[in-house]
Amino acid sequence: MKYQLSCFLFCMLLTVGVSVKAATGPKPPIEVVQETATQVIERIRGEKQSLEENPDSVYGLVDELIIPHFDFISMSKWVLGKKHWTEASKEQQTQFIEQFKTLLVRTYAKALLQYSEQKINYLSEKATKKSNLVEILTEVEQDGSDPIPINYRMHISGGNWRVVDVVVNGASLVRTYRGEFSSHI
């Protein structure tokens, strides 16, 4: 399970590191995912020794390549749910967004350090009916076991494709955190 989680988190990182230029219109989301994967993998390979010597430096890599391409406001609203989001003050909402972002940065950074050249297959891109979401279907090959399906839900925000959820083996990141946080609120 830890290995699957690591693969999930690493692949999440791969999906969001390339900015989409609003002036020319956004690239298809599957292209964003593919280009990002290439960019992140090349960066990991190029900085492997440095990352091994100073594992905390991976946080900078995540901040640079990954974080700008998440829609943390939408994710936070969905994680908290409409009731809890609207009951929270603006200050509480801002604090939640920042803490949620920190949680994801730390989680994904650890997964990135465990990358071991897994192959990613890009299967398809499909629009979600009755919403502005697009889902990118991928799978990560595993030696000696079945591939792990990983789906990325993205939407346009500010002229860029941004990740709003990741589903690995049928488990939604947003739903999982929503369940965890709702029991504490």
C-alpha positions as CSV (number, residue, x, y, z in Angstrom):
1,M,0.0,0.0,0.0
2,K,2.8,2.4,0.8
3,Y,4.4,1.7,-2.6
4,Q,1.1,2.4,-4.3
5,L,0.7,5.7,-2.3
6,S,4.3,6.7,-3.3
7,C,3.5,6.0,-7.0
8,F,0.3,7.9,-6.7
9,L,1.9,10.9,-5.1
10,F,4.8,10.9,-7.6
11,C,2.4,10.8,-10.5
12,M,0.4,13.6,-9.1
13,L,3.6,15.7,-9.2
14,L,4.2,14.8,-12.7
15,T,0.8,16.0,-13.9
16,V,1.1,19.6,-13.0
17,G,4.5,21.1,-13.6
18,V,4.1,22.8,-17.0
19,S,2.3,26.1,-17.2
20,V,-0.2,26.6,-20.0
21,K,0.1,29.9,-21.9
22,A,-3.2,31.7,-21.8
23,A,-2.4,33.9,-24.8
24,T,-2.3,31.0,-27.2
25,G,-5.1,29.1,-25.4
26,P,-4.5,26.2,-23.2
27,K,-2.9,23.1,-24.5
28,P,-5.0,19.9,-24.2
29,P,-4.7,18.6,-20.6
30,I,-3.2,15.3,-21.7
31,E,-0.3,17.2,-23.4
32,V,0.1,19.2,-20.1
33,V,0.4,15.9,-18.2
34,Q,2.9,14.4,-20.7
35,E,5.1,17.5,-20.9
36,T,5.1,17.9,-17.2
37,A,6.1,14.2,-16.6
38,T,9.0,14.7,-19.0
39,Q,10.1,17.9,-17.3
40,V,9.9,16.5,-13.8
41,I,11.7,13.2,-14.7
42,E,14.5,15.1,-16.4
43,R,14.9,17.4,-13.4
44,I,15.0,14.4,-11.0
45,R,17.6,12.7,-13.0
46,G,19.7,15.8,-13.3
47,E,19.5,16.6,-9.6
48,K,19.5,13.0,-8.2
49,Q,22.8,13.3,-6.3
50,S,21.9,16.7,-4.9
51,L,18.4,15.5,-3.8
52,E,20.0,12.4,-2.2
53,E,22.5,14.6,-0.3
54,N,19.9,17.2,0.7
55,P,16.4,15.7,0.7
56,D,14.8,18.9,1.9
57,S,15.7,20.6,-1.4
58,V,12.9,18.6,-3.0
59,Y,10.5,21.1,-1.4
60,G,11.8,23.8,-3.6
61,L,11.4,21.6,-6.6
62,V,7.8,20.9,-5.7
63,D,7.1,24.6,-5.1
64,E,8.6,25.5,-8.4
65,L,7.1,22.8,-10.7
66,I,4.0,21.6,-9.0
67,I,2.3,24.0,-6.6
68,P,1.5,26.8,-9.1
69,H,-0.6,24.3,-11.1
70,F,-3.0,23.2,-8.4
71,D,-6.3,25.0,-7.7
72,F,-6.0,25.0,-3.9
73,I,-9.0,27.2,-3.4
74,S,-11.4,24.8,-5.3
75,M,-9.8,21.8,-3.7
76,S,-10.2,23.4,-0.2
77,K,-13.8,24.2,-0.8
78,W,-14.5,20.6,-1.9
79,V,-12.5,19.1,0.9
80,L,-14.4,21.1,3.6
81,G,-17.7,21.0,1.9
82,K,-20.1,23.9,1.2
83,K,-21.4,24.0,4.8
84,H,-18.0,24.2,6.6
85,W,-16.5,26.4,3.9
86,T,-19.2,29.1,4.2
87,E,-19.3,28.9,8.0
88,A,-15.6,29.6,8.1
89,S,-14.3,33.2,8.3
90,K,-12.1,34.5,5.5
91,E,-9.1,34.2,7.8
92,Q,-10.0,30.5,8.6
93,Q,-10.4,29.8,4.9
94,T,-7.0,31.3,4.1
95,Q,-5.4,29.3,6.9
96,F,-7.0,26.1,5.8
97,I,-5.8,26.6,2.2
98,E,-2.3,27.3,3.4
99,Q,-2.2,24.3,5.7
100,F,-3.7,22.0,3.1
101,K,-1.1,23.2,0.6
102,T,1.7,22.5,3.2
103,L,0.2,19.0,3.7
104,L,0.3,18.2,0.0
105,V,3.7,19.7,-0.5
106,R,5.2,17.5,2.2
107,T,3.4,14.4,1.0
108,Y,4.3,14.8,-2.6
109,A,7.9,15.8,-1.9
110,K,8.4,12.5,0.0
111,A,6.9,10.5,-2.9
112,L,9.2,12.4,-5.4
113,L,12.3,11.3,-3.5
114,Q,11.2,7.6,-4.0
115,Y,10.9,7.8,-7.8
116,S,12.5,4.8,-9.4
117,E,11.9,5.2,-13.2
118,Q,8.3,3.8,-13.3
119,K,6.8,4.0,-16.8
120,I,3.7,6.1,-17.2
121,N,1.1,5.2,-19.8
122,Y,-1.2,8.0,-21.0
123,L,-4.5,6.3,-21.9
124,S,-7.0,9.0,-22.7
125,E,-8.6,12.4,-22.0
126,K,-12.3,12.7,-21.4
127,A,-14.6,15.5,-20.6
128,T,-16.8,15.0,-17.5
129,K,-20.5,15.4,-18.4
130,K,-22.3,18.4,-17.0
131,S,-19.2,20.1,-15.6
132,N,-16.0,21.9,-16.7
133,L,-13.8,19.0,-15.6
134,V,-11.5,17.0,-17.8
135,E,-10.2,13.7,-16.6
136,I,-6.8,12.4,-17.7
137,L,-6.5,8.6,-17.5
138,T,-3.1,7.2,-16.9
139,E,-1.5,4.2,-15.4
140,V,1.9,3.6,-13.8
141,E,3.6,0.3,-14.6
142,Q,4.9,-1.7,-11.6
143,D,7.5,-4.5,-11.8
144,G,5.8,-7.8,-11.1
145,S,2.3,-6.4,-10.5
146,D,-0.7,-4.8,-12.3
147,P,-0.4,-1.2,-13.4
148,I,-1.8,1.4,-11.0
149,P,-4.6,3.5,-12.6
150,I,-4.3,7.2,-11.8
151,N,-6.8,9.7,-13.0
152,Y,-6.3,13.5,-12.8
153,R,-9.3,15.8,-12.7
154,M,-8.4,19.2,-14.1
155,H,-10.3,22.4,-14.9
156,I,-9.5,25.8,-16.4
157,S,-8.8,28.4,-13.8
158,G,-7.2,31.7,-14.7
159,G,-6.6,30.5,-18.3
160,N,-4.6,27.5,-17.1
161,W,-5.4,23.8,-16.6
162,R,-5.1,23.1,-12.9
163,V,-5.5,19.9,-10.9
164,V,-8.5,19.8,-8.6
165,D,-8.5,16.1,-7.7
166,V,-6.5,12.9,-8.3
167,V,-8.1,9.4,-8.2
168,V,-5.8,6.4,-7.7
169,N,-7.2,2.9,-7.8
170,G,-10.7,4.5,-7.5
171,A,-9.8,6.5,-4.4
172,S,-10.3,10.3,-4.7
173,L,-7.8,12.5,-2.9
174,V,-10.5,15.2,-2.3
175,R,-13.0,12.6,-1.0
176,T,-10.4,11.0,1.2
177,Y,-9.4,14.2,2.9
178,R,-13.0,15.4,3.1
179,G,-13.8,12.3,5.1
180,E,-10.8,12.7,7.3
181,F,-11.4,16.4,8.0
182,S,-15.2,16.2,8.4
183,S,-14.8,13.9,11.4
184,H,-12.5,16.5,13.1
185,I,-14.6,19.6,12.4
